[in-house]
Amino acid sequence: MPYIGIPVKPCKGGTMDKLEWIDIFGDNLREIMFERRYSQERLAKETGISQSTISDYLNKKYVPSAT
C-alpha cells in the first residue's frame, strides 16, 4: 500500500480518546485528498482499500486499526 503522508495533529494533554482520533483522522484524510486531488475511487484503487471503507473514514465512522 502506498504511503500518502497523513500527518498527525497534536492533541491536548498528550493523550487522545478514540472519538478524538476518529475525528482528527477523518479531517486529515479529507484534507490530504483535497490537496492531492484524490477522489475516493482513486484512493481506493491505489491503496486496495474499498471505496466504502474510505467513505466511512471520511464520515468519521471509524479509523483503520494498527494491527
C-alpha positions as CSV (number, residue, x, y, z in Angstrom):
1,M,0.0,0.0,0.0
2,P,1.5,3.4,-0.9
3,Y,2.2,5.9,1.8
4,I,0.1,9.1,1.3
5,G,1.7,11.1,4.2
6,I,-1.2,11.7,6.6
7,P,0.2,14.0,9.3
8,V,-1.0,13.5,12.9
9,K,-2.1,16.7,14.6
10,P,-1.0,17.1,18.3
11,C,-3.7,16.5,20.9
12,K,-4.4,18.5,24.1
13,G,-2.9,17.0,27.2
14,G,-0.8,14.4,25.4
15,T,-3.5,11.7,25.2
16,M,-6.3,11.1,22.7
17,D,-9.5,9.2,23.1
18,K,-11.0,7.1,20.3
19,L,-13.6,9.7,19.2
20,E,-10.9,12.4,19.0
21,W,-8.7,10.1,17.0
22,I,-11.5,9.3,14.6
23,D,-12.4,13.0,14.2
24,I,-8.8,14.0,13.5
25,F,-8.1,11.1,11.2
26,G,-11.2,11.9,9.1
27,D,-10.3,15.6,8.8
28,N,-6.7,14.8,7.9
29,L,-7.6,12.3,5.3
30,R,-10.1,14.7,3.7
31,E,-7.5,17.5,3.7
32,I,-4.8,15.3,2.1
33,M,-7.2,14.0,-0.5
34,F,-8.3,17.6,-1.4
35,E,-4.7,18.9,-1.6
36,R,-3.6,16.0,-3.8
37,R,-6.9,15.9,-5.8
38,Y,-7.6,12.3,-4.9
39,S,-11.2,11.0,-5.3
40,Q,-12.4,8.2,-3.1
41,E,-12.3,6.0,-6.1
42,R,-8.7,6.8,-6.9
43,L,-7.5,6.4,-3.3
44,A,-9.4,3.0,-3.2
45,K,-7.7,1.8,-6.4
46,E,-4.2,2.9,-5.3
47,T,-4.4,1.6,-1.7
48,G,-6.5,-1.5,-2.1
49,I,-9.0,-0.2,0.5
50,S,-12.6,-0.4,-0.6
51,Q,-14.3,2.9,-1.5
52,S,-17.0,2.3,1.1
53,T,-14.3,2.0,3.8
54,I,-12.7,5.2,2.7
55,S,-16.2,6.8,2.9
56,D,-16.5,5.5,6.4
57,Y,-13.2,7.1,7.4
58,L,-14.2,10.4,5.8
59,N,-17.6,10.3,7.6
60,K,-15.8,9.6,10.9
61,K,-17.4,6.2,11.5
62,Y,-14.1,4.5,12.3
63,V,-10.4,4.5,11.6
64,P,-8.0,1.8,10.4
65,S,-6.7,-0.5,13.1
66,A,-3.0,-0.5,13.8
67,T,-2.8,-4.3,13.6
